[in-house]
Each structure stands twice: as C-alpha cells, then as structure tokens.
Amino acid sequence: MSHVLQVASLPNIHRDPFDRILIAQSQVENLPIVTIDQQITQYAVQTIW
C-alpha cells in the first residue's frame, strides 16, 4: 500500500506508469534502479548505469 501512496505523490516528470511504480518502490524500499533513462534520474532515487 505504501508503494501506491508514493506513486500518487510523485511529480509528473515521467509519464510511464510502470516506471513510476519502479521509482516509488525504489524510494520506499531505499533500493537503486538500474537504468539509463534520464527522466528517472530526475527523481530522488539512486540510479546505477
């Protein structure tokens, strides 16, 4: 449930629903995301690539 609430609080930088879920999970669980997507790097998440 906390992941869903986090998705709702994200700014509309990235419009892909699947990526928004990954971003929310990364924030809630404090896990990095492996990606080269520049839009994802604009969120408060750690990225690897």
JOZIJO-V439616 format. One record per residue. N is the residue number from 1. PSI is psi in whole degrees, 0 to 359 (none if undefined). BURIAL is + if it has 16 or more other ideal C-beta (glycine too) atoms within 10 Angstrom, else -. Layout:
N_PSI_BURIAL + N_PSI_BURIAL
This chain:
1_324_- + 2_330_- + 3_320_+ + 4_317_- + 5_323_- + 6_319_+ + 7_317_+ + 8_335_- + 9_356_- + 10_142_- + 11_157_- + 12_55_- + 13_314_- + 14_130_+ + 15_352_- + 16_118_- + 17_321_- + 18_317_- + 19_324_+ + 20_323_+ + 21_317_- + 22_319_+ + 23_313_+ + 24_316_+ + 25_319_+ + 26_317_+ + 27_314_+ + 28_317_- + 29_356_- + 30_51_- + 31_146_- + 32_159_- + 33_131_+ + 34_111_- + 35_158_+ + 36_6_- + 37_113_- + 38_333_- + 39_323_- + 40_325_+ + 41_348_- + 42_349_- + 43_165_+ + 44_70_- + 45_153_+ + 46_131_- + 47_151_- + 48_126_- + 49_none_-
